[in-house]
């Protein structure tokens, strides 16, 4: 329900309309079943390094990157999980 009203609410509050939503799902703990059931698409999987990694190691769990287009014209390719 929130995804249906988010673009309009964002437009009213910030003056521009987002075209897609993005989320990260920690794969060792979750399978993103709820997102897939709601037609979210998998873009890929992170390497587990995190944004603050300066030593090029992978100490964090890998995460699935999922997106949902808010407009039918904004669809990206789908990758199966």
C-alpha contacts under 8 A as a table, 3 or more apart, distances in Angstrom:
res1	aa1	res2	aa2	distance
1	X	4	X	5.44
1	X	5	X	7.03
2	X	5	X	5.53
2	X	6	X	5.87
3	X	6	X	5.20
3	X	7	X	7.48
3	X	70	X	7.63
4	X	7	X	7.22
4	X	70	X	7.91
5	X	8	X	5.57
5	X	9	X	6.12
6	X	9	X	5.13
6	X	10	X	5.90
7	X	10	X	5.16
7	X	11	X	6.14
7	X	17	X	5.48
7	X	18	X	5.79
7	X	19	X	7.65
7	X	70	X	7.19
8	X	11	X	5.08
8	X	12	X	6.36
8	X	17	X	6.92
9	X	12	X	5.18
9	X	13	X	6.22
10	X	13	X	5.13
10	X	14	X	5.69
10	X	15	X	7.19
10	X	16	X	6.85
10	X	17	X	6.16
10	X	18	X	7.31
11	X	14	X	5.54
11	X	15	X	4.75
11	X	16	X	4.65
11	X	17	X	4.79
11	X	18	X	7.80
12	X	15	X	5.83
12	X	16	X	7.75
18	X	21	X	7.71
18	X	70	X	7.44
19	X	69	X	6.12
19	X	70	X	5.23
19	X	71	X	6.34
19	X	74	X	6.57
20	X	67	X	6.66
20	X	68	X	5.48
20	X	69	X	4.26
20	X	70	X	5.06
20	X	71	X	7.61
20	X	74	X	7.29
21	X	67	X	5.39
21	X	68	X	5.15
21	X	69	X	6.47
21	X	70	X	7.25
22	X	65	X	7.07
22	X	66	X	5.68
22	X	67	X	4.37
22	X	68	X	6.62
23	X	65	X	5.94
23	X	66	X	5.37
23	X	67	X	6.41
24	X	63	X	5.76
24	X	64	X	5.52
24	X	65	X	4.77
24	X	66	X	6.29
25	X	30	X	6.68
25	X	31	X	7.54
25	X	32	X	6.29
25	X	63	X	5.09
25	X	64	X	5.04
25	X	65	X	6.66
25	X	66	X	7.68
26	X	29	X	5.83
26	X	30	X	5.85
26	X	31	X	7.90
26	X	61	X	6.59
26	X	62	X	6.18
26	X	63	X	4.35
26	X	64	X	6.48
27	X	30	X	5.12
27	X	31	X	5.90
27	X	32	X	7.85
27	X	61	X	7.32
27	X	62	X	6.06
27	X	63	X	5.26
27	X	64	X	6.29
28	X	31	X	7.85
28	X	61	X	6.94
28	X	62	X	7.38
30	X	33	X	7.94
32	X	35	X	5.33
32	X	36	X	6.22
32	X	64	X	7.98
33	X	36	X	5.18
33	X	37	X	6.07
34	X	37	X	5.12
34	X	38	X	6.28
35	X	38	X	5.06
35	X	39	X	6.49
35	X	40	X	5.22
35	X	41	X	7.95
35	X	66	X	7.81
36	X	39	X	5.12
36	X	40	X	5.14
36	X	41	X	6.71
37	X	40	X	7.42
39	X	68	X	7.18
40	X	66	X	6.15
40	X	67	X	5.46
40	X	68	X	4.79
41	X	66	X	5.37
41	X	67	X	5.36
41	X	68	X	6.32
41	X	77	X	7.83
41	X	78	X	5.44
41	X	79	X	6.92
42	X	64	X	6.87
42	X	65	X	5.91
42	X	66	X	4.41
42	X	67	X	6.53
42	X	78	X	5.98
42	X	79	X	5.25
42	X	80	X	6.55
42	X	81	X	6.63
43	X	64	X	7.58
43	X	65	X	5.45
43	X	66	X	5.57
43	X	67	X	6.91
43	X	77	X	7.54
43	X	78	X	6.66
43	X	79	X	6.06
44	X	64	X	5.92
44	X	65	X	5.44
44	X	66	X	7.46
44	X	79	X	7.03
45	X	62	X	6.60
45	X	63	X	5.54
45	X	64	X	4.44
45	X	65	X	5.80
46	X	49	X	7.70
46	X	62	X	5.38
46	X	63	X	5.32
46	X	64	X	6.47
46	X	65	X	7.21
47	X	58	X	6.70
47	X	62	X	5.73
47	X	63	X	7.78
48	X	58	X	5.03
48	X	59	X	6.46
48	X	60	X	4.69
48	X	61	X	5.08
48	X	62	X	4.36
48	X	63	X	6.96
49	X	52	X	7.85
49	X	53	X	5.79
49	X	56	X	7.03
49	X	57	X	6.05
49	X	58	X	4.34
49	X	59	X	6.21
49	X	60	X	5.82
50	X	53	X	5.68
50	X	58	X	7.83
50	X	60	X	6.70
53	X	56	X	6.16
53	X	57	X	7.07
58	X	61	X	7.86
68	X	75	X	7.78
69	X	72	X	6.80
69	X	74	X	5.45
69	X	75	X	5.45
69	X	76	X	7.66
70	X	74	X	7.05
71	X	74	X	5.37
71	X	75	X	7.45
72	X	75	X	6.17
